[in-house]
Amino acid sequence: MTKTVLLTGASGYIAKHIALQLLEAGYHVRGTVRDLGRGAEVTEAVRPQLSDDSDLAVRLTFVILDLTEDAGWTDAMNGVDVLMHTASPFPLDQPKHEDDLIRPAVDGAMRALRAAHAAGITRVVLTSSTAAISGSALPAGDTSFDETNWTDPTDPDVAAYARSKTLAEQAAWDFVRNDAPDMNLTTINPGFVLGAPLDQHFGSSIQVIERLLRGKDPMLPDIGFATVDVLDVAEMHVMVIEKPETFGQRIMAVDSFQSFKDLAQAVKIAFPDRKMPTRVAPNFLIRLLARFDPTIKSIVPNLGRVDKIDNARALATVGRGMRQARKAAVSSAKYLIDNKLV
């Protein structure tokens, strides 16, 4: 019997890739959106990529739900076998009030989990982030970040986004531990996600590549991220559904740590005619610019930081090497250039 997956935040950049891979794997997908127009957007994004788009209106359906509202969650779970909760805000700028980011992330995760538990759904895959693992400094004695590490949400240097992802994931594990011991939860913790989007409604990470291609900044900040291809992230979400060995696990979806310079050089090599920065700015200059640009201000705590990442669990999950992060940056740039978006 065909299983149905409730995919929250279905119109997101990663979620569209997940929806496509779920459909290709034979699942029915019920996506949550804030309005049905976004549902049509998802359908049109995945349709050209499907090997068979017959009966798509049956296999891919949508319900209107809001992370901050109780209405509709109970009905949305009817007939669902798996909850896949991807919905969570990811801004480039720091919010004026961090609760504007934290509360939807935490409350949304809990609404989804409580409704799933009430409906008897025992398989849950939740999209978290490496921000919940490596958002604060590596503990003394550790040589690399892995799934045993947790960001300290009380650390004043932790950004609001990292705090929101940490608190939401902790709330999910606490709920399963204390209130739903029969629920099999797996969290996927992606790093900085790159790769060609399925349509022109893409997320903040692709906007970083867009900013590089536009040459908006004369130099690059000395920062980097644990980076991953969106195809690996989506594939991992689908693979773990039927893998009992992943139940109760956090899985950090990462290929490698890449500096902005690494990513920019990869894109520059692929597109040598593009005028874009590859030089690294001195840290004092970035701190000065941060006084006037909120986007730059949000990266100051990460200046000069290089994280060592242990992705052994991800490799074991997919059973192969991860797609190369630099190639994901190039495919992001190619999409933007081919679609005349830069």
N, C-alpha and C positions, 0 to 999 in steps of 0.2 A: 504494500500500500504506500502511495506517495506521501511523504512527510511535508508538512507545512512549516515554514520558518517565518516568525514575525521579526522583521528587520526594522529596527527603529532608526530614525534619521535617514531614511532611504535615499534622500536626494543629495546626500553628502558625496564628496569626491571619492572617498574610500568605499562608502556604502554602495555606490553604483557599481563599482568593480565587484564587490561581494555579491550583489544581486545577480550580476551576469554569471558569475561562477556557480552560484547556487542553482540557477536555472539550467546551466550546462550540465550540472551534476544530477539533474532530475528532480530537484526539490520544487515545490510551489513556494512562492514568496508573497507574503503580505507585508507591504511596506507602510511605515507610518510617515506621514507628511503633515505639514502645517496647513496646507490647502491642496485641493485635488489638482490644481494646475501644476504643482511640483511633481505629482504622480505622473502626469502626462509627459513631463520632462524626463523622468527616469525611464519610462517606456521607450521614448524615442532615442534615448542615449544607448540603451542596451540592444534594441531591436537589430540594428545593422551588424552587431557583433555576434549574434546568435547563430549557431549552426543550423537551427530549426526554429523559426519564429511562429510556427503554427500554434493555435490555441493560446497565444500569449495573454489574451485578455482573461483567460481562466487561470493560467499559471502565475501571473503577476497582477496582483490587486493591491488596493491602497485603502487605508483608513486615516482619518484626520485625528491626530493626537497632539497634545502639547505637553512638554516636560514639566511645565509648572501648573498643570490643571489635572484634576482627578477624573474628569469626565471622559468616558470612552474606553478606558484601559481594560475594564472587565470584559466588555463585549469584544474588544480586539483580540483577546486571548482564546476565544471560542474556536475549537478545532485546530489549535496550534500545537505542534510537537516540540518545537525548539524556539527559545527566545534568543535573538542575537541583538544585543543592545549596543549600538554604535553611536547613538545620538549624544553629542556633547559639544558645547561651543568651543571654538579654537580661534581666538582673535590674534592679529598681529600686534595690536597695541594693548598696553595694560589698561584695564578698565578703571574709571574713576573710583568706583566702589567695588572691591574684590568680591563682595557677596553677589554682585550682578553676574559673576561667572561661576562662583562656587555653588550657590543655591540651586540653579538649574541643573548643574552636573550631579550633585549629590541627591537632590530631591527627585530628579528624573530617573536616576538609576534605581532608587528605592521604590518609586511608583511602578516601574517595570517589573522589578523582582517580586514585589508583594502581589501584583496582579497575576504574575505567572505562577507563583506558589498557590494562590487561591484557586487557580484553574487546574492545578495538578500537574503543571509542566515541571519536569525534573531536569531537563538539559538546558543550560544557559551558557552562552558565550558572550563575554563582555569585552568591548574594546576599551582598554585603558591606554597607557602610554609609558614610554621610558621616563617621562617626566615624573612618574610615581616611583621610579626606581633610582634615578640619578639626578634628581632635582637639587639635592644637597651634596655636600662633599663626601668623597669616598671615606668610609670609616678607617681609622688607623688599623694597620695590619692587613687590610684587604688590598689585593693587587689589581682587581678589576671589578666592574659592576656586573652582578648577575641577579637572578630572580629572588635571591634571599635579601637583597637590599631594598630598603624603603626610604623614600624622601621624607625628611622631617618637616611636617607641615607647620611646626612651631618656629622653624628657623626664619628669622626676619628677612634673610636674603633670598628666600624661596619666592619665585614669582607666583602671581595669582593663578595662572594656568596650571602650573605644577601642583600647587596646593589643591586646586579643584579636582584634578585627576587623582591625586593621592587620597583625598578624603572620600571621593566617590568610590574608589576601588576598595578602600578599607571598610566603608559602610557595607559594600556588597559581601565581602568575606565575613564580616561580623554577622550579617543577616543570615547567611547560609549556616554559619557555625551555631548560632543561637536559636534561630527560628525555623530553619528549613534544612535540617540535616540530610534529608533525602534528595536535596537538589545538587546536581553535579555541575559545578561552576568551573569554567576555564576562562582566564583572562588573557587576551592577546595585548601585549605592550609594545606597539610599534614605536620606532624612532621617528626621525624627520622623514616624512613619506614623499617620495618623488616618483615620477613616471607619467606617461601621457594620460591625461584625463579622457573620459568618454564623451565629454561635451564641453561647452565653453563656460559652464557653471562650475568652476573649480575652486579649490580651497586656498587657504593662506600659504601653504607650502609652495604651491606653484607660483603664487604671486612673488615669492622670493626670486625664482628664476626669471620671471617677467621683469623684475626690477633690475637684475643683472643685465639682461638683454637690452634694456632701455638705456643702459649706461647712466642711470640716474645719479650714482655715487662715483666720485673720481677715484676713490680707493675703497678697499674692503676692510671690514672689521676683522680683528684677530679672534674669530670665534669659529666654532664648528659644532656638528651634531652627529650623533649615532644615526646613520642614514639607511634607508631601506626602500626597495622598489614596491610600489603599490600592488603589483601583481603578486608578489610574495605575501604581502599582508592579507590580501583577499583570499588567496589560495589557502593560507593557514587557517583562516576563519572557517572555511568549508571543511578542510581536512580533519579538524579536531572534533567535529560533531560526532563522528562514529569511532573515535579513538579513546577507549576507556583509560588508556595510560596517561591521557592528558587531563582527566577529570581531577579537579582539585589543584590544578597547576596554574602558575603564571608563566607565560612564555614571551620572552623578549624578542620581538621581530626586528632584527637588525642585521645588516650586512657588515658595515664597518663605520668607524668614525671618520668623517670627512670635514675638513675645514672649508670655509667659504672659498678660499684660494684654490683648494683642490677641485671644487665643483666648477668654479669659474674657468679654471684652466682646461678642464675636460670639455666644457661647452665651447670655449674659444678654439680649441683644436678642431672640434667638429665643424665650427662655423667661423673660420678665420676672418671673414669679411665683416663680421659684426664688431662694432666699437663697444667694448665693454671693459670694465676695470679688472685687473689681475694683481695689482700692487696692494699690499697690506698697509693700512693706516696705523700710525703710532697710537697706542692706547690713550695717551693724554688727549689726542685730538678727538677721538670717539667720545670720551667723557665730556669734552667741551660741547660737541654737537648735540649730545644727549640732553643738554639743558633746553634745547629748542625743538627737538624732534622726539615725540613720545615713542615712536617705533624704535629709534636708536636707544632711547633710555632703557627699554626693556631688555636689551642685550648686554648692558654694561656688566652685570654680575658674572657673565660668562667669558669675558675678555681673557685671552691667554689660556683658557682651560682646555685640556685634551683628556677625554675620558677613554679609559681602556674598557672594552666591552667583551664579556664572555657570552657568546651566542650559541654555545653548545646545545642547549635545549631546543632552540629553533632549528638547528641543523638536524637534530635527531627527529624532530617533528616532521619536517618536510622530506627527510631522507636523502638529502643532496645538499650541495652548496647553495648559498643565496645568490640571487641575481646581483650583479655589481652595481653599487650605489652610483658610481660615476656615469655608468650607462643610463641609469634612471634619470640623472640630471640632463643628459643629452636628449633622451626621448621626450622629456618635459619641454626642453627648448625647441625641439623639432616640431612638436605639436603647436606651440605658440607661433613659430615662424610660418609653418605650412598653412595655418589658419589666419595668417596676417593679423595677429593680435599684438605683435610688437614690430 
